Amino acid sequence: MVAAGDAEQHSVAERLGIKPDMVVQEIGWDEDVDDDVRSAVEEHTGNELLDEDADEVIDIVLLWWREGDGDLGDALVDARAPLDENGVIWVLTPKTGQQGHVEPSDIAEAVPTVGLSQTSNLSVGEAWMATRLVPRSKSRR
């Protein structure tokens, strides 16, 4: 029998579109990140999260981002470099009212300038939101 917490963790990874054996890179780790999200992703993929210096082709990037972390556009360019052509970047930001909260408009402004499209948002834990970014389709250029 699966405990409710375990099922909830798996659903976070699944809601992020993460499948077993995917290569997931984590950027922007700090002590404030949601360890339950990290654990769920590692358990679901069967692999550890790769750090910022990984050389592999990446399926999904988890970019933990807070107000004051710098230029989001620059971070997205860096995150996109090792990304598979069909890869996804999830920008994880503190929810409204949390320290480091990022205004959704800040994300919306940075996304088009780096050739990405914002597709959805979801809650991933008590303190974090996730914004899904994908490469702009070649047919829409």
Summary of the structure (lengths in Angstrom):
residues: 141
radius of gyration: 14.5
end to end distance: 48.8
largest distance: 48.8
contacts: 415
relative contact order: 0.18
helix: 32%
strand: 28%
